[in-house]
């Protein structure tokens, strides 16, 4: 894992000291809320529906056990004893007192964390595949490049005040687990015909009120040119992006207006002034950062551990968990373990301080001290020996993190919605809880198979509803909560936006609607098909007919 150098330490602590002074002036009345707003946003502090909310960056979703214990300490000491893991691999605290925020930031600085660039019109926290450095299908560890982008973009003098917020995601595998196609810039690590590793570059993806799948503007970019090419993209956007209309300020609007090929040509023209210049990485810098991400010292183990196989044979509950919550590791005898933050009837993405402390302890004992956060609001232990899996499962069961539902219907992405957010039109959390409870029976979930339900409380789409197999969007109708349903969305390498089924449904009909959609899928499913496969084969009409005949 990357460790702060002397510059990082000084930089973060200076920002904390500056913000402590700004908070003091706000509390004394010297600064009004309007004057304070841009200052707090630069430090990840929002004013939500009921209280301030602090968003803490977890760069590329990677945490050490020490850092997780600090997050638990903050939840216990300064908040209501829990935190909320988000779709940008961050954590949010929903109830901090303003007077305590500088102390929270100083505690974070002590474990090499901060809240910089988690808000505002800047380059936000760079996200990555949660299995990075461990996945069996990986071409190369993308976290190296995420860290390079983090350092390049932190308080970049030219890009600190962009037309609008800017999000970058990187995946190092052909199976896209980072949703790169719905980011302002999506980077896929690929090999060219000569076997060299570089980047496929997508630009102009995004969700919100204008959902767009990103356009590929370069099929192969050599790794050595990444920063200069990113700089060229950001320069074109910074120059031409609209600042007169917040709803048309994202880069996706610019790409749509001029066309992907024209935009690509403008980037190429700008790049000619930058490539092979001072923007490129200095000699030795790539190697220095790569050293921080060197693989751990894995034990030489057999490909399949006999005890793991025997445990699955004798314990059906463990076998069900292993089927849904484990992923293939690149090293023989190891597994990637997904910890579900979606217990039946729970709040998606929430974890108590006690649970966070337990995860930190389990990471030390079972996963070489490493933890990951996924954009799907779950936690991951990336390096677990197969022979330890049954013992780990038993301990996860005790703490409530062993629900065998990863990728299934109750593994729901949901934004905080109207329970917390001042922008929301409707509640998201209770809808997620109703669906989770409705489909709580494990055998039924596994029979349904992969089905990604995603819920947003407003058009800003923090719950990624546009790319849910079933997407649910809360809307306001004369003061009442209604929900639009979309079908067929996909955030993976076959990215696609969902299609609206029909008129919005009232709050008390949403769980019934989801059940009708699932029953329709099961009626039309052919051997081995997932929900998304069946939808793509039969189309929207059978689902629409059943849904509105019933509701």
Buried (B, 14 or more C-beta within 10 A) or exposed (E): BBEBEEEBBEBBBEBBEBBBEBBEBBEEEEBEEEEBBEBBBBBBBBBBBEBBBBBBBBBBBBBBBBBBBBBBBBBBBBBBEBBBBBBBBBBBBBBBEBEBBBBBBBBBBBBBBBBBBBBBBBBBBBBBBBBBBBBBBBBBBBBBBBBBBBBBBBEBEEBBEBBBBBBBBBBBBEEBBBBBBBBBBBBBBBEEEEEEBBBBBBBBBBBBEEBBBBBBBBEBBEBEBBBBBBBBBBBBBBEBBBEEEEEBBBBBBBBBEBEBEEBBBBBBEBBEEBBEEEBBBEEEEBEEBBEEBEEBEBEEBEEEBEEBEEBBEEBEEBBBBBEBBBBEBBBBBBBBBBBBBBBBEBBBBBBBBBBBBBBBBBBBBBBBBBBBBBBBBBBBBBBBBBBBBBBBBEBBBEBBBBBBBBBBBBBBBBBBBBBBBEBBBBBBBBBBBBBBEBBBEBEEBBEBBBBBBBBBBBBBBBBBBBBBBBBBBBBBEEEEBBBBBBBBBBBBBEBBBBBBBBEBBEBEBBBBBBBBBBEBBEEBBEEEBBBBBBBBEBEBEBBBEBBBEBB
